[in-house]
Amino acid sequence: MSCAYHPDREVRGICSHCGRPVCAECLVDLNGQPYCKRCLAARMQQPVREINGLVRFVLSIAPGVGHFYMGYFHRGTQLFLITLVGAAVLNLAFPGLLGLYIPAAIFFSIFDAREIHLRLSQGLEVEDRGFFDVQALPQRFGQRQAGIALIVVGALALWRVLTTDLLRWIFGANYFLVQRTLNGFTFGALALALGVWLLMRQPRDR
């Protein structure tokens, strides 16, 4: 393989920005990242956007908003939607866990935005990459997966009605004692049954 700019010279590295093979003369190392001189020159000409750390921190309390502020719209949008969907699912099945889920989501948002800001301040290039590939979802998420997702959401909604609304109507203010017992017994039995089923599926040693 020869250099993209000097065909008669041997390749010494690959530009981390454009992916072109370059020789030793064209290769520049910046904070541990290899660049070709053309990409590095274009990078140096780009205006550096000032990001206020305090503003970034405050906006990151709302998951995804801090990423929007720094210009990372794909990652911010996915983080925002994941937080909303997760909160909705927990509200259907385990509303008591929202008190743990929401602070955890806020902490992750603040931490992730801080890491991106730190890399940018070091001169590193950070790609606006989400947590999953949206374009690949239609290939991986077909009718079968959609049916399973709808069954899970419907089951969680019915479980919420059974273990919260119905028990509150029957037992009054003390419904949470029955709810805790019912939740523990049901999910314990499901975990036990799933474990036995998985063990039975394993091939036996002869």
LUMROKOL-161929 format. One record per atom (N, C-alpha, C, CB): residue number from 0; residue in one letter; atom name; y, z, x. Coordinates in steps of 0.05 Angstrom, whole numbers. Glycine has a CB too. Layout:
PT    i  aa  at      c2      c3      c1
PT  NUM   A  CA       Y       Z       X
...
***
This chain:
PT    i  aa  at      c2      c3      c1
PT    0   M   N     -24       0      17
PT    0   M  CA       0       0       0
PT    0   M   C      25       0      18
PT    0   M  CB       0      25     -19
PT    1   S   N      44     -17      11
PT    1   S  CA      68     -19      27
PT    1   S   C      92      -7      11
PT    1   S  CB      74     -48      34
PT    2   C   N     114      -3      26
PT    2   C  CA     138       8      14
PT    2   C   C     150     -12      -6
PT    2   C  CB     159      15      37
PT    3   A   N     161      -1     -28
PT    3   A  CA     173     -18     -48
PT    3   A   C     198     -32     -39
PT    3   A  CB     179      -1     -73
PT    4   Y   N     211     -21     -18
PT    4   Y  CA     236     -33      -8
PT    4   Y   C     232     -46      19
PT    4   Y  CB     257     -11      -6
PT    5   H   N     211     -39      33
PT    5   H  CA     205     -51      59
PT    5   H   C     175     -58      59
PT    5   H  CB     212     -32      83
PT    6   P   N     168     -82      51
PT    6   P  CA     139     -90      48
PT    6   P   C     124     -88      74
PT    6   P  CB     137    -118      37
PT    7   D   N     138     -89      97
PT    7   D  CA     124     -89     123
PT    7   D   C     119     -61     134
PT    7   D  CB     139    -105     143
PT    8   R   N     126     -40     118
PT    8   R  CA     124     -13     128
PT    8   R   C     104       3     111
PT    8   R  CB     151       1     127
PT    9   E   N      92      23     124
PT    9   E  CA      71      39     112
PT    9   E   C      83      60      93
PT    9   E  CB      54      53     134
PT   10   V   N      69      66      72
PT   10   V  CA      79      85      52
PT   10   V   C      75     113      63
PT   10   V  CB      63      82      25
PT   11   R   N      96     130      59
PT   11   R  CA      95     158      67
PT   11   R   C      97     177      44
PT   11   R  CB     117     163      87
PT   12   G   N     103     166      20
PT   12   G  CA     106     184      -3
PT   12   G   C     112     168     -28
PT   12   G  CB     128     205       2
PT   13   I   N     111     182     -51
PT   13   I  CA     117     170     -77
PT   13   I   C     142     184     -89
PT   13   I  CB      93     172     -96
PT   14   C   N     161     168     -97
PT   14   C  CA     185     179    -109
PT   14   C   C     178     194    -135
PT   14   C  CB     206     157    -115
PT   15   S   N     186     219    -138
PT   15   S  CA     179     235    -161
PT   15   S   C     195     226    -186
PT   15   S  CB     184     264    -156
PT   16   H   N     215     209    -182
PT   16   H  CA     231     201    -205
PT   16   H   C     222     173    -216
PT   16   H  CB     261     199    -197
PT   17   C   N     221     154    -198
PT   17   C  CA     214     127    -207
PT   17   C   C     184     120    -202
PT   17   C  CB     231     106    -194
PT   18   G   N     171     135    -186
PT   18   G  CA     143     130    -180
PT   18   G   C     137     108    -160
PT   18   G  CB     129     124    -205
PT   19   R   N     158      98    -147
PT   19   R  CA     153      77    -127
PT   19   R   C     143      88    -101
PT   19   R  CB     180      61    -123
PT   20   P   N     125      74     -87
PT   20   P  CA     117      82     -60
PT   20   P   C     139      75     -40
PT   20   P  CB      90      68     -52
PT   21   V   N     145      93     -22
PT   21   V  CA     167      88      -3
PT   21   V   C     158      96      25
PT   21   V  CB     192     105     -12
PT   22   C   N     171      85      44
PT   22   C  CA     165      90      72
PT   22   C   C     181     115      81
PT   22   C  CB     172      66      90
PT   23   A   N     177     122     107
PT   23   A  CA     190     146     117
PT   23   A   C     221     143     117
PT   23   A  CB     180     151     146
PT   24   E   N     231     119     122
PT   24   E  CA     260     115     122
PT   24   E   C     272     119      94
PT   24   E  CB     267      88     133
PT   25   C   N     258     110      73
PT   25   C  CA     268     112      46
PT   25   C   C     263     139      33
PT   25   C  CB     256      90      29
PT   26   L   N     245     155      45
PT   26   L  CA     237     180      32
PT   26   L   C     256     202      39
PT   26   L  CB     208     187      40
PT   27   V   N     264     217      18
PT   27   V  CA     282     240      22
PT   27   V   C     269     263       7
PT   27   V  CB     311     234      12
PT   28   D   N     267     286      20
PT   28   D  CA     256     310       8
PT   28   D   C     279     328      -2
PT   28   D  CB     238     326      28
PT   29   L   N     279     334     -28
PT   29   L  CA     300     351     -40
PT   29   L   C     287     374     -54
PT   29   L  CB     318     334     -59
PT   30   N   N     289     398     -43
PT   30   N  CA     277     422     -55
PT   30   N   C     247     418     -60
PT   30   N  CB     292     429     -81
PT   31   G   N     234     406     -41
PT   31   G  CA     205     402     -43
PT   31   G   C     196     379     -60
PT   31   G  CB     193     427     -54
PT   32   Q   N     216     364     -72
PT   32   Q  CA     210     340     -88
PT   32   Q   C     217     315     -73
PT   32   Q  CB     225     342    -115
PT   33   P   N     198     296     -71
PT   33   P  CA     204     270     -57
PT   33   P   C     220     251     -74
PT   33   P  CB     177     257     -48
PT   34   Y   N     240     239     -63
PT   34   Y  CA     257     219     -77
PT   34   Y   C     260     196     -58
PT   34   Y  CB     284     231     -85
PT   35   C   N     263     172     -71
PT   35   C  CA     272     149     -55
PT   35   C   C     303     150     -54
PT   35   C  CB     262     122     -67
PT   36   K   N     314     137     -34
PT   36   K  CA     343     139     -31
PT   36   K   C     359     127     -54
PT   36   K  CB     351     124      -5
PT   37   R   N     348     107     -67
PT   37   R  CA     362      95     -90
PT   37   R   C     363     115    -113
PT   37   R  CB     348      69     -99
PT   38   C   N     341     128    -120
PT   38   C  CA     341     148    -142
PT   38   C   C     358     172    -135
PT   38   C  CB     312     156    -148
PT   39   L   N     357     180    -109
PT   39   L  CA     373     203    -101
PT   39   L   C     403     197    -103
PT   39   L  CB     366     211     -73
PT   40   A   N     411     172     -96
PT   40   A  CA     439     165     -98
PT   40   A   C     448     164    -127
PT   40   A  CB     444     137     -85
PT   41   A   N     431     153    -145
PT   41   A  CA     437     153    -173
PT   41   A   C     439     181    -184
PT   41   A  CB     417     136    -189
PT   42   R   N     422     198    -175
PT   42   R  CA     422     226    -184
PT   42   R   C     447     241    -176
PT   42   R  CB     397     241    -174
PT   43   M   N     456     236    -151
PT   43   M  CA     480     249    -141
PT   43   M   C     505     240    -155
PT   43   M  CB     482     245    -111
PT   44   Q   N     504     215    -166
PT   44   Q  CA     528     205    -180
PT   44   Q   C     530     215    -209
PT   44   Q  CB     527     175    -180
PT   45   Q   N     508     226    -219
PT   45   Q  CA     509     236    -247
PT   45   Q   C     526     262    -248
PT   45   Q  CB     480     242    -257
PT   46   P   N     543     264    -268
PT   46   P  CA     559     289    -271
PT   46   P   C     541     313    -277
PT   46   P  CB     580     285    -293
PT   47   V   N     546     334    -263
PT   47   V  CA     531     359    -267
PT   47   V   C     543     375    -290
PT   47   V  CB     531     376    -241
PT   48   R   N     526     380    -310
PT   48   R  CA     536     395    -333
PT   48   R   C     534     425    -327
PT   48   R  CB     519     388    -358
PT   49   E   N     556     438    -332
PT   49   E  CA     557     467    -328
PT   49   E   C     544     481    -352
PT   49   E  CB     586     477    -324
PT   50   I   N     525     498    -347
PT   50   I  CA     512     513    -368
PT   50   I   C     519     543    -365
PT   50   I  CB     481     509    -367
PT   51   N   N     531     554    -385
PT   51   N  CA     538     582    -384
PT   51   N   C     514     599    -390
PT   51   N  CB     561     588    -405
PT   52   G   N     508     617    -371
PT   52   G  CA     484     634    -374
PT   52   G   C     485     652    -398
PT   52   G  CB     480     650    -350
PT   53   L   N     508     664    -404
PT   53   L  CA     511     682    -427
PT   53   L   C     508     667    -453
PT   53   L  CB     538     696    -426
PT   54   V   N     520     643    -455
PT   54   V  CA     518     627    -479
PT   54   V   C     489     619    -483
PT   54   V  CB     536     603    -478
PT   55   R   N     476     610    -461
PT   55   R  CA     448     603    -463
PT   55   R   C     430     626    -472
PT   55   R  CB     438     593    -436
PT   56   F   N     435     650    -462
PT   56   F  CA     420     673    -470
PT   56   F   C     424     680    -500
PT   56   F  CB     428     698    -453
PT   57   V   N     449     680    -509
PT   57   V  CA     454     687    -537
PT   57   V   C     442     666    -556
PT   57   V  CB     485     689    -542
PT   58   L   N     445     640    -549
PT   58   L  CA     434     619    -566
PT   58   L   C     403     620    -566
PT   58   L  CB     444     592    -558
PT   59   S   N     391     628    -544
PT   59   S  CA     362     629    -543
PT   59   S   C     350     650    -560
PT   59   S  CB     353     633    -514
PT   60   I   N     365     668    -571
PT   60   I  CA     355     688    -589
PT   60   I   C     343     675    -614
PT   60   I  CB     376     709    -597
PT   61   A   N     355     652    -621
PT   61   A  CA     344     635    -642
PT   61   A   C     326     615    -628
PT   61   A  CB     366     621    -660
PT   62   P   N     299     617    -631
PT   62   P  CA     281     600    -615
PT   62   P   C     288     570    -617
PT   62   P  CB     253     604    -624
PT   63   G   N     292     558    -594
PT   63   G  CA     298     529    -592
PT   63   G   C     327     523    -590
PT   63   G  CB     287     516    -616
PT   64   V   N     345     540    -600
PT   64   V  CA     373     533    -600
PT   64   V   C     385     533    -571
PT   64   V  CB     389     554    -617
PT   65   G   N     375     552    -554
PT   65   G  CA     384     551    -527
PT   65   G   C     376     526    -512
PT   65   G  CB     372     575    -512
PT   66   H   N     353     515    -520
PT   66   H  CA     344     490    -508
PT   66   H   C     362     467    -517
PT   66   H  CB     314     484    -515
PT   67   F   N     370     468    -543
PT   67   F  CA     388     447    -553
PT   67   F   C     414     448    -536
PT   67   F  CB     395     452    -583
PT   68   Y   N     424     472    -531
PT   68   Y  CA     449     475    -516
PT   68   Y   C     447     462    -488
PT   68   Y  CB     456     505    -513
PT   69   M   N     424     464    -475
PT   69   M  CA     420     453    -449
PT   69   M   C     413     423    -449
PT   69   M  CB     399     468    -434
PT   70   G   N     409     412    -474
PT   70   G  CA     403     384    -476
PT   70   G   C     373     377    -478
PT   70   G  CB     414     369    -453
PT   71   Y   N     356     397    -482
PT   71   Y  CA     327     393    -484
PT   71   Y   C     320     394    -513
PT   71   Y  CB     312     415    -468
PT   72   F   N     324     371    -526
PT   72   F  CA     321     369    -556
PT   72   F   C     292     368    -564
PT   72   F  CB     336     345    -566
PT   73   H   N     275     354    -549
PT   73   H  CA     247     353    -556
PT   73   H   C     233     380    -554
PT   73   H  CB     232     333    -538
PT   74   R   N     237     393    -532
PT   74   R  CA     225     420    -529
PT   74   R   C     237     440    -548
PT   74   R  CB     229     430    -499
PT   75   G   N     263     439    -552
PT   75   G  CA     276     458    -571
PT   75   G   C     266     453    -599
PT   75   G  CB     306     455    -570
PT   76   T   N     264     428    -608
PT   76   T  CA     255     422    -635
PT   76   T   C     226     432    -639
PT   76   T  CB     257     392    -641
PT   77   Q   N     209     427    -620
PT   77   Q  CA     181     437    -623
PT   77   Q   C     179     467    -624
PT   77   Q  CB     164     425    -601
PT   78   L   N     195     480    -607
PT   78   L  CA     194     509    -606
PT   78   L   C     205     521    -633
PT   78   L  CB     211     520    -583
PT   79   F   N     226     508    -644
PT   79   F  CA     237     517    -669
PT   79   F   C     217     514    -692
PT   79   F  CB     262     502    -676
PT   80   L   N     203     491    -693
PT   80   L  CA     184     485    -714
PT   80   L   C     159     503    -711
PT   80   L  CB     176     456    -714
PT   81   I   N     150     506    -687
PT   81   I  CA     126     524    -682
PT   81   I   C     132     552    -691
PT   81   I  CB     118     523    -653
PT   82   T   N     156     562    -686
PT   82   T  CA     163     589    -694
PT   82   T   C     164     591    -724
PT   82   T  CB     190     597    -682
PT   83   L   N     175     571    -738
PT   83   L  CA     177     572    -767
PT   83   L   C     149     571    -780
PT   83   L  CB     194     549    -777
PT   84   V   N     132     552    -770
PT   84   V  CA     105     550    -781
PT   84   V   C      89     575    -776
PT   84   V  CB      91     525    -769
PT   85   G   N      91     586    -752
PT   85   G  CA      76     610    -746
PT   85   G   C      85     633    -764
PT   85   G  CB      80     618    -717
PT   86   A   N     111     636    -768
PT   86   A  CA     121     657    -786
PT   86   A   C     112     653    -814
PT   86   A  CB     152     658    -785
PT   87   A   N     111     628    -824
PT   87   A  CA     102     623    -851
PT   87   A   C      73     630    -855
PT   87   A  CB     107     594    -858
PT   88   V   N      56     623    -835
PT   88   V  CA      27     629    -836
PT   88   V   C      23     659    -836
PT   88   V  CB      12     615    -814
PT   89   L   N      36     673    -818
PT   89   L  CA      33     702    -817
PT   89   L   C      43     715    -842
PT   89   L  CB      48     713    -793
PT   90   N   N      64     705    -854
PT   90   N  CA      74     716    -879
PT   90   N   C      54     713    -902
PT   90   N  CB     101     703    -887
PT   91   L   N      38     692    -901
PT   91   L  CA      17     688    -921
PT   91   L   C      -6     707    -917
PT   91   L  CB       7     660    -920
PT   92   A   N     -14     712    -892
PT   92   A  CA     -39     727    -887
PT   92   A   C     -33     755    -878
PT   92   A  CB     -55     713    -867
PT   93   F   N     -16     759    -858
PT   93   F  CA     -12     785    -846
PT   93   F   C      18     790    -843
PT   93   F  CB     -26     787    -818
PT   94   P   N      32     796    -865
PT   94   P  CA      61     800    -863
PT   94   P   C      69     823    -845
PT   94   P  CB      72     804    -891
PT   95   G   N      51     842    -841
PT   95   G  CA      57     864    -824
PT   95   G   C      60     857    -795
PT   95   G  CB      36     885    -827
PT   96   L   N      48     834    -787
PT   96   L  CA      49     825    -759
PT   96   L   C      75     810    -753
PT   96   L  CB      26     807    -753
PT   97   L   N      91     805    -773
PT   97   L  CA     117     791    -768
PT   97   L   C     135     808    -749
PT   97   L  CB     131     785    -794
PT   98   G   N     132     834    -751
PT   98   G  CA     148     852    -734
PT   98   G   C     141     849    -705
PT   98   G  CB     145     880    -743
PT   99   L   N     117     840    -699
PT   99   L  CA     109     834    -671
PT   99   L   C     113     805    -663
PT   99   L  CB      80     842    -667
PT  100   Y   N     109     787    -683
PT  100   Y  CA     111     759    -677
PT  100   Y   C     139     750    -671
PT  100   Y  CB     100     743    -701
PT  101   I   N     158     758    -687
PT  101   I  CA     186     749    -684
PT  101   I   C     197     758    -657
PT  101   I  CB     203     760    -706
PT  102   P   N     195     784    -648
PT  102   P  CA     205     791    -622
PT  102   P   C     191     775    -599
PT  102   P  CB     201     820    -617
PT  103   A   N     165     770    -603
PT  103   A  CA     150     755    -582
PT  103   A   C     161     726    -580
PT  103   A  CB     120     754    -588
PT  104   A   N     167     714    -604
PT  104   A  CA     178     687    -604
PT  104   A   C     206     686    -591
PT  104   A  CB     179     676    -632
PT  105   I   N     222     706    -597
PT  105   I  CA     249     708    -585
PT  105   I   C     247     711    -554
PT  105   I  CB     265     731    -597
PT  106   F   N     229     729    -546
PT  106   F  CA     225     733    -517
PT  106   F   C     217     708    -503
PT  106   F  CB     204     756    -512
PT  107   F   N     198     693    -515
PT  107   F  CA     189     668    -502
PT  107   F   C     211     648    -501
PT  107   F  CB     165     657    -518
PT  108   S   N     227     646    -522
PT  108   S  CA     250     627    -523
PT  108   S   C     270     634    -501
PT  108   S  CB     263     628    -550
PT  109   I   N     276     659    -498
PT  109   I  CA     296     667    -477
PT  109   I   C     284     662    -449
PT  109   I  CB     303     697    -480
PT  110   F   N     259     669    -445
PT  110   F  CA     246     666    -419
PT  110   F   C     244     636    -412
PT  110   F  CB     219     679    -419
PT  111   D   N     235     620    -430
PT  111   D  CA     231     591    -425
PT  111   D   C     258     578    -419
PT  111   D  CB     217     577    -448
PT  112   A   N     278     584    -435
PT  112   A  CA     305     573    -430
PT  112   A   C     316     582    -403
PT  112   A  CB     325     581    -452
PT  113   R   N     311     607    -396
PT  113   R  CA     320     617    -370
PT  113   R   C     306     602    -347
PT  113   R  CB     315     647    -367
PT  114   E   N     280     597    -349
PT  114   E  CA     266     583    -328
PT  114   E   C     277     554    -324
PT  114   E  CB     236     582    -334
PT  115   I   N     283     541    -347
PT  115   I  CA     294     514    -345
PT  115   I   C     321     515    -332
PT  115   I  CB     296     501    -373
PT  116   H   N     338     534    -340
PT  116   H  CA     365     537    -328
PT  116   H   C     363     543    -298
PT  116   H  CB     380     560    -343
PT  117   L   N     344     559    -290
PT  117   L  CA     341     566    -262
PT  117   L   C     333     542    -246
PT  117   L  CB     320     588    -259
PT  118   R   N     315     525    -256
PT  118   R  CA     307     501    -242
PT  118   R   C     330     481    -240
PT  118   R  CB     283     488    -256
PT  119   L   N     345     479    -261
PT  119   L  CA     368     461    -260
PT  119   L   C     389     470    -240
PT  119   L  CB     381     459    -288
PT  120   S   N     393     496    -238
PT  120   S  CA     413     507    -219
PT  120   S   C     404     503    -191
PT  120   S  CB     418     536    -225
PT  121   Q   N     378     500    -186
PT  121   Q  CA     367     495    -159
PT  121   Q   C     367     465    -152
PT  121   Q  CB     339     506    -157
PT  122   G   N     377     449    -171
PT  122   G  CA     378     420    -166
PT  122   G   C     352     405    -172
PT  122   G  CB     384     415    -137
PT  123   L   N     333     419    -185
PT  123   L  CA     308     406    -193
PT  123   L   C     311     391    -219
PT  123   L  CB     286     427    -194
PT  124   E   N     295     370    -221
PT  124   E  CA     295     354    -246
PT  124   E   C     274     366    -265
PT  124   E  CB     290     324    -240
PT  125   V   N     283     372    -289
PT  125   V  CA     265     384    -309
PT  125   V   C     263     364    -333
PT  125   V  CB     275     412    -319
PT  126   E   N     239     355    -338
PT  126   E  CA     235     335    -359
PT  126   E   C     236     349    -387
PT  126   E  CB     208     321    -356
PT  127   D   N     248     335    -406
PT  127   D  CA     249     345    -434
PT  127   D   C     222     341    -447
PT  127   D  CB     272     331    -450
PT  128   R   N     203     357    -440
PT  128   R  CA     175     354    -449
PT  128   R   C     169     376    -469
PT  128   R  CB     155     355    -425
PT  129   G   N     157     368    -492
PT  129   G  CA     150     387    -512
PT  129   G   C     124     401    -505
PT  129   G  CB     147     374    -539
PT  130   F   N     114     418    -523
PT  130   F  CA      89     432    -519
PT  130   F   C      65     415    -525
PT  130   F  CB      89     458    -536
PT  131   F   N      69     394    -540
PT  131   F  CA      47     376    -546
PT  131   F   C      59     348    -550
PT  131   F  CB      31     385    -572
PT  132   D   N      41     328    -548
PT  132   D  CA      50     300    -550
PT  132   D   C      50     292    -579
PT  132   D  CB      31     281    -533
PT  133   V   N      74     288    -590
PT  133   V  CA      77     281    -619
PT  133   V   C      65     254    -624
PT  133   V  CB     106     281    -627
PT  134   Q   N      68     235    -606
PT  134   Q  CA      57     208    -611
PT  134   Q   C      27     207    -612
PT  134   Q  CB      68     189    -589
PT  135   A   N      14     226    -599
PT  135   A  CA     -15     227    -599
PT  135   A   C     -27     241    -623
PT  135   A  CB     -25     240    -573
PT  136   L   N     -10     254    -639
PT  136   L  CA     -20     269    -662
PT  136   L   C     -35     252    -682
PT  136   L  CB       3     283    -675
PT  137   P   N     -24     227    -689
PT  137   P  CA     -39     211    -709
PT  137   P   C     -67     204    -700
PT  137   P  CB     -24     186    -715
PT  138   Q   N     -71     202    -674
PT  138   Q  CA     -98     195    -664
PT  138   Q   C    -116     220    -664
PT  138   Q  CB     -96     184    -636
PT  139   R   N    -105     243    -659
PT  139   R  CA    -122     267    -657
PT  139   R   C    -123     282    -684
PT  139   R  CB    -111     286    -636
PT  140   F   N    -104     278    -701
PT  140   F  CA    -102     293    -726
PT  140   F   C    -107     274    -749
PT  140   F  CB     -75     308    -729
PT  141   G   N    -132     270    -757
PT  141   G  CA    -139     252    -778
PT  141   G   C    -142     267    -805
PT  141   G  CB    -164     238    -772
PT  142   Q   N    -155     253    -824
PT  142   Q  CA    -158     265    -851
PT  142   Q   C    -175     290    -850
PT  142   Q  CB    -171     245    -869
PT  143   R   N    -195     290    -832
PT  143   R  CA    -213     314    -830
PT  143   R   C    -197     338    -821
PT  143   R  CB    -236     308    -811
PT  144   Q   N    -181     335    -800
PT  144   Q  CA    -165     357    -790
PT  144   Q   C    -144     366    -811
PT  144   Q  CB    -151     349    -764
PT  145   A   N    -132     346    -825
PT  145   A  CA    -113     353    -846
PT  145   A   C    -126     369    -868
PT  145   A  CB    -100     328    -857
PT  146   G   N    -151     361    -876
PT  146   G  CA    -165     376    -896
PT  146   G   C    -171     404    -888
PT  146   G  CB    -191     362    -903
PT  147   I   N    -180     408    -862
PT  147   I  CA    -185     435    -852
PT  147   I   C    -160     451    -852
PT  147   I  CB    -196     433    -824
PT  148   A   N    -137     439    -844
PT  148   A  CA    -112     454    -844
PT  148   A   C    -104     463    -872
PT  148   A  CB     -90     437    -831
PT  149   L   N    -107     445    -891
PT  149   L  CA    -100     452    -919
PT  149   L   C    -118     474    -930
PT  149   L  CB    -102     428    -937
PT  150   I   N    -144     473    -923
PT  150   I  CA    -162     494    -931
PT  150   I   C    -154     521    -919
PT  150   I  CB    -191     487    -923
PT  151   V   N    -147     521    -894
PT  151   V  CA    -139     546    -881
PT  151   V   C    -114     558    -894
PT  151   V  CB    -134     542    -851
PT  152   V   N     -94     540    -898
PT  152   V  CA     -69     549    -910
PT  152   V   C     -74     560    -939
PT  152   V  CB     -48     527    -911
PT  153   G   N     -90     545    -954
PT  153   G  CA     -96     554    -981
PT  153   G   C    -111     580    -981
PT  153   G  CB    -112     533    -995
PT  154   A   N    -131     584    -963
PT  154   A  CA    -146     609    -961
PT  154   A   C    -128     632    -954
PT  154   A  CB    -168     606    -941
PT  155   L   N    -109     628    -935
PT  155   L  CA     -90     649    -928
PT  155   L   C     -72     656    -951
PT  155   L  CB     -74     640    -904
PT  156   A   N     -63     636    -966
PT  156   A  CA     -46     642    -989
PT  156   A   C     -61     658   -1010
PT  156   A  CB     -35     616   -1002
PT  157   L   N     -86     651   -1016
PT  157   L  CA    -102     666   -1035
PT  157   L   C    -108     694   -1025
PT  157   L  CB    -128     651   -1042
PT  158   W   N    -113     696    -999
PT  158   W  CA    -119     723    -988
PT  158   W   C     -94     741    -990
PT  158   W  CB    -127     721    -959
PT  159   R   N     -71     730    -986
PT  159   R  CA     -46     745    -989
PT  159   R   C     -43     755   -1018
PT  159   R  CB     -21     728    -982
PT  160   V   N     -48     738   -1038
PT  160   V  CA     -46     746   -1066
PT  160   V   C     -67     768   -1072
PT  160   V  CB     -51     722   -1085
PT  161   L   N     -91     765   -1061
PT  161   L  CA    -112     785   -1067
PT  161   L   C    -107     812   -1054
PT  161   L  CB    -139     774   -1057
PT  162   T   N     -99     811   -1028
PT  162   T  CA     -97     836   -1013
PT  162   T   C     -69     849   -1015
PT  162   T  CB    -104     831    -985
PT  163   T   N     -50     836   -1026
PT  163   T  CA     -23     848   -1028
PT  163   T   C     -14     850   -1057
PT  163   T  CB      -3     831   -1012
PT  164   D   N     -10     827   -1070
PT  164   D  CA       1     828   -1097
PT  164   D   C     -18     841   -1117
PT  164   D  CB       8     800   -1106
PT  165   L   N     -44     833   -1117
PT  165   L  CA     -63     843   -1136
PT  165   L   C     -69     873   -1131
PT  165   L  CB     -89     827   -1135
PT  166   L   N     -72     880   -1106
PT  166   L  CA     -78     908   -1099
PT  166   L   C     -54     926   -1106
PT  166   L  CB     -85     911   -1070
PT  167   R   N     -30     916   -1102
PT  167   R  CA      -6     932   -1109
PT  167   R   C      -4     936   -1139
PT  167   R  CB      20     917   -1099
PT  168   W   N     -12     916   -1154
PT  168   W  CA     -12     918   -1183
PT  168   W   C     -33     938   -1193
PT  168   W  CB     -16     891   -1196
PT  169   I   N     -56     939   -1179
PT  169   I  CA     -78     957   -1188
PT  169   I   C     -74     985   -1178
PT  169   I  CB    -105     946   -1178
PT  170   F   N     -68     989   -1152
PT  170   F  CA     -67    1015   -1140
PT  170   F   C     -39    1027   -1136
PT  170   F  CB     -81    1014   -1113
PT  171   G   N     -19    1012   -1142
PT  171   G  CA       9    1022   -1140
PT  171   G   C      17    1025   -1111
PT  171   G  CB      11    1048   -1154
PT  172   A   N      31    1048   -1106
PT  172   A  CA      43    1052   -1080
PT  172   A   C      23    1056   -1058
PT  172   A  CB      62    1075   -1080
PT  173   N   N      -1    1064   -1064
PT  173   N  CA     -22    1070   -1044
PT  173   N   C     -39    1045   -1038
PT  173   N  CB     -40    1092   -1054
PT  174   Y   N     -30    1022   -1046
PT  174   Y  CA     -46     998   -1043
PT  174   Y   C     -52     991   -1014
PT  174   Y  CB     -33     974   -1056
PT  175   F   N     -34    1000    -996
PT  175   F  CA     -37     992    -968
PT  175   F   C     -62    1005    -955
PT  175   F  CB     -13    1000    -952
PT  176   L   N     -71    1028    -966
PT  176   L  CA     -96    1040    -956
PT  176   L   C    -120    1023    -962
PT  176   L  CB     -99    1069    -967
PT  177   V   N    -121    1013    -987
PT  177   V  CA    -142     995    -995
PT  177   V   C    -140     969    -980
PT  177   V  CB    -142     991   -1025
PT  178   Q   N    -115     960    -976
PT  178   Q  CA    -111     934    -962
PT  178   Q   C    -121     936    -933
PT  178   Q  CB     -81     927    -962
PT  179   R   N    -115     958    -919
PT  179   R  CA    -124     961    -892
PT  179   R   C    -155     961    -890
PT  179   R  CB    -113     986    -879
PT  180   T   N    -167     976    -909
PT  180   T  CA    -196     977    -909
PT  180   T   C    -209     950    -915
PT  180   T  CB    -206     997    -930
PT  181   L   N    -197     936    -934
PT  181   L  CA    -208     910    -942
PT  181   L   C    -204     889    -919
PT  181   L  CB    -194     900    -967
PT  182   N   N    -181     890    -906
PT  182   N  CA    -176     871    -884
PT  182   N   C    -195     877    -861
PT  182   N  CB    -147     873    -874
PT  183   G   N    -198     902    -854
PT  183   G  CA    -216     910    -832
PT  183   G   C    -245     902    -837
PT  183   G  CB    -214     939    -826
PT  184   F   N    -254     908    -861
PT  184   F  CA    -282     901    -868
PT  184   F   C    -287     871    -869
PT  184   F  CB    -290     914    -895
PT  185   T   N    -268     857    -881
PT  185   T  CA    -272     828    -884
PT  185   T   C    -272     813    -858
PT  185   T  CB    -251     816    -903
PT  186   F   N    -251     818    -841
PT  186   F  CA    -249     804    -816
PT  186   F   C    -269     814    -796
PT  186   F  CB    -221     806    -805
PT  187   G   N    -277     839    -798
PT  187   G  CA    -299     849    -781
PT  187   G   C    -325     835    -787
PT  187   G  CB    -302     879    -783
PT  188   A   N    -331     833    -813
PT  188   A  CA    -355     819    -822
PT  188   A   C    -355     790    -814
PT  188   A  CB    -359     822    -852
PT  189   L   N    -332     777    -817
PT  189   L  CA    -330     748    -809
PT  189   L   C    -334     745    -779
PT  189   L  CB    -302     737    -817
PT  190   A   N    -322     762    -763
PT  190   A  CA    -325     760    -734
PT  190   A   C    -355     765    -726
PT  190   A  CB    -307     781    -720
PT  191   L   N    -368     785    -739
PT  191   L  CA    -396     790    -734
PT  191   L   C    -413     766    -741
PT  191   L  CB    -405     815    -749
PT  192   A   N    -408     755    -765
PT  192   A  CA    -424     732    -774
PT  192   A   C    -420     708    -756
PT  192   A  CB    -417     725    -803
PT  193   L   N    -395     703    -747
PT  193   L  CA    -389     681    -730
PT  193   L   C    -403     684    -703
PT  193   L  CB    -359     677    -726
PT  194   G   N    -402     709    -692
PT  194   G  CA    -416     714    -667
PT  194   G   C    -446     709    -668
PT  194   G  CB    -410     742    -658
PT  195   V   N    -458     719    -690
PT  195   V  CA    -487     714    -694
PT  195   V   C    -493     685    -696
PT  195   V  CB    -497     730    -718
PT  196   W   N    -476     670    -711
PT  196   W  CA    -480     642    -715
PT  196   W   C    -478     626    -689
PT  196   W  CB    -460     630    -735
PT  197   L   N    -459     634    -672
PT  197   L  CA    -455     621    -646
PT  197   L   C    -479     626    -628
PT  197   L  CB    -430     630    -632
PT  198   L   N    -489     651    -629
PT  198   L  CA    -512     658    -612
PT  198   L   C    -537     643    -621
PT  198   L  CB    -518     688    -613
PT  199   M   N    -540     639    -647
PT  199   M  CA    -564     626    -657
PT  199   M   C    -563     596    -651
PT  199   M  CB    -566     630    -687
PT  200   R   N    -539     585    -647
PT  200   R  CA    -537     557    -640
PT  200   R   C    -543     551    -611
PT  200   R  CB    -508     547    -646
PT  201   Q   N    -543     572    -594
PT  201   Q  CA    -549     568    -566
PT  201   Q   C    -579     561    -562
PT  201   Q  CB    -541     592    -550
PT  202   P   N    -585     542    -545
PT  202   P  CA    -613     536    -540
PT  202   P   C    -627     559    -526
PT  202   P  CB    -616     510    -523
PT  203   R   N    -651     565    -535
PT  203   R  CA    -666     587    -524
PT  203   R   C    -680     579    -498
PT  203   R  CB    -687     597    -544
PT  204   D   N    -680     598    -479
PT  204   D  CA    -693     592    -453
PT  204   D   C    -723     594    -457
PT  204   D  CB    -683     612    -432
PT  205   R   N    -737     575    -447
PT  205   R  CA    -766     575    -449
PT  205   R   C    -779     586    -423
PT  205   R  CB    -777     547    -454
***
